[in-house]
Amino acid sequence: MTPRQEQVAKVLTEVATQLSQVVTAWGFAFHADEVRSSHGGPFASGHFCRETTRIGISCRDTLDNLNYEHTFVTRRGSSTESERFTIGHATLMAGVGHAQDCHLISSGEMPSSMIARDSSNPVEALLHDLTILAEPVLSAPCDEFFAIMRRGYRSYNVTY
């Protein structure tokens, strides 16, 4: 790995460690992906997973991207239907009624698309949003979370 790739991998580990202090109590476990390259340079990513729910993060100098994903699985005879929905943090915050007062927001800039509303640390902003605003829907599977997820981008697959 190049020094820059090592740096983004280190940042991912640090961010995942901070977030783990909250989400592992909710049943999520972290799985790192490979360090990859994009138009904005190298980035490291991974997912916190609990059953068919995933919280995806990517990092360069700090947390710079975040998404939530949930897959609804239905088995019918010899087939399995999978509906996967993906949302961003803004959709989750709107779903819990905190679009205007959440601490983590989109910057509208690439490659680092997540910033703290008050320009502080985006990881601390996310920790606030998770523990104070989203805990009721993320701490355990619930119908409210599923309804919020169904507002997102949908992909559908059937296997036999």
ChimeraX attribute file (.defattr): number of C-alpha atoms within 10 A of each C-alpha:
attribute: neighborCount
match mode: 1-to-1
recipient: residues
	/A:1	8
	/A:2	7
	/A:3	8
	/A:4	14
	/A:5	19
	/A:6	15
	/A:7	18
	/A:8	24
	/A:9	26
	/A:10	17
	/A:11	21
	/A:12	26
	/A:13	18
	/A:14	15
	/A:15	19
	/A:16	25
	/A:17	13
	/A:18	14
	/A:19	18
	/A:20	18
	/A:21	11
	/A:22	16
	/A:23	23
	/A:24	16
	/A:25	11
	/A:26	15
	/A:27	16
	/A:28	21
	/A:29	17
	/A:30	20
	/A:31	12
	/A:32	17
	/A:33	13
	/A:34	11
	/A:35	18
	/A:36	13
	/A:37	11
	/A:38	8
	/A:39	7
	/A:40	10
	/A:41	12
	/A:42	18
	/A:43	25
	/A:44	25
	/A:45	25
	/A:46	21
	/A:47	22
	/A:48	21
	/A:49	19
	/A:50	18
	/A:51	11
	/A:52	11
	/A:53	22
	/A:54	20
	/A:55	22
	/A:56	20
	/A:57	20
	/A:58	26
	/A:59	27
	/A:60	23
	/A:61	16
	/A:62	20
	/A:63	25
	/A:64	21
	/A:65	20
	/A:66	21
	/A:67	17
	/A:68	20
	/A:69	21
	/A:70	24
	/A:71	21
	/A:72	14
	/A:73	14
	/A:74	12
	/A:75	12
	/A:76	9
	/A:77	7
	/A:78	7
	/A:79	11
	/A:80	13
	/A:81	16
	/A:82	17
	/A:83	15
	/A:84	20
	/A:85	21
	/A:86	21
	/A:87	20
	/A:88	19
	/A:89	21
	/A:90	17
	/A:91	19
	/A:92	24
	/A:93	22
	/A:94	14
	/A:95	18
	/A:96	16
	/A:97	13
	/A:98	16
	/A:99	16
	/A:100	11
	/A:101	13
	/A:102	22
	/A:103	25
	/A:104	27
	/A:105	22
	/A:106	18
	/A:107	14
	/A:108	10
	/A:109	9
	/A:110	12
	/A:111	16
	/A:112	18
	/A:113	14
	/A:114	23
	/A:115	24
	/A:116	18
	/A:117	17
	/A:118	11
	/A:119	10
	/A:120	12
	/A:121	15
	/A:122	21
	/A:123	21
	/A:124	16
	/A:125	20
	/A:126	24
	/A:127	20
	/A:128	16
	/A:129	20
	/A:130	22
	/A:131	14
	/A:132	11
	/A:133	20
	/A:134	21
	/A:135	16
	/A:136	15
	/A:137	18
	/A:138	19
	/A:139	18
	/A:140	14
	/A:141	15
	/A:142	11
	/A:143	10
	/A:144	13
	/A:145	19
	/A:146	16
	/A:147	11
	/A:148	18
	/A:149	24
	/A:150	18
	/A:151	14
	/A:152	18
	/A:153	12
	/A:154	15
	/A:155	11
	/A:156	11
	/A:157	10
	/A:158	12
	/A:159	9
	/A:160	9
